[in-house]
Amino acid sequence: MKKMVDIKSLSNRRSNMVETQIKRRGIDNERVLQTFRNVPRHKFVTEEYQADAYSDHPLPIGNGQTISQPYIVALMTSELQLTGDEKVLEIGTGSGYQTAILAHLAKEVHSVELIPQLSNLAKRNLLGLEINNIFLHIGDGCMGWPDAAPYERILITAAAPEIPEKLIGQLQINGRIVSPVGGRWRQMLEVWIKEKNHIRKNQILPVVFVPLRGANGWQD
Ligand code: SAH
């Protein structure tokens, strides 16, 4: 028998998630908080995980990949400092949840995913949400997406040994990249700001992400 999860209870869990996991941990940007209240995270997980969609941890989405913990999605989003005018490039579409969040807060989102099945999954998950500023692409995100460059913001949602050069090249001056950078099993969430002659870097929090693959990613 299908496990039914009551919509009202899902929406209560979503507001609780925002209060206890996101706001209480220090994210106070009201636009960001409101977006997390609005986007139905349970539509981005499979039915077997629906009841768990608002829990404080990552969940499997198939093909060995995960949808990140809500707080980490919120933290990365808040570090992007979106005003609504930006063109954003996301590497690692996965379930499409982070993509939907970005679409509410920016002008246009291009999201590149290496695994075609996941890009298709994201496309299905995003259907019916009335979002029309997302462009999904299949390919190696280490190459960026030159056709729509430059971008004001770039978000990498997989663990990068180093930020791929091509992405820095496709970033606008004064633009920022948010990415987990470091080892295969443990990384630092970093913000890179491209200034005229150099890159300014801030370290935010130790994190654990699935590995970035492709040209500048992990090969194992
Ligand atoms: N943001 C996603 C989380 C995805 S997990 C979400 O909200 O669900 C990381 C994703 O990065 C996986 O889907 C993985 O397939 C993808 N990925 C890994 N290496 C990649 C690459 N080089 N180019 C594009 N996508 C990549």
Residues whose N, C-alpha, C, O or C-beta is under 5 A from the ligand:
A	BS01	SAH	Q65 T66 I67 S68 I91 G92 T93 G94 S95 G96 Y97 Q98 V112 E113 L114 I115 L118 G139 D140 G141 C142 T157 A158 P211 L212 R213 G214
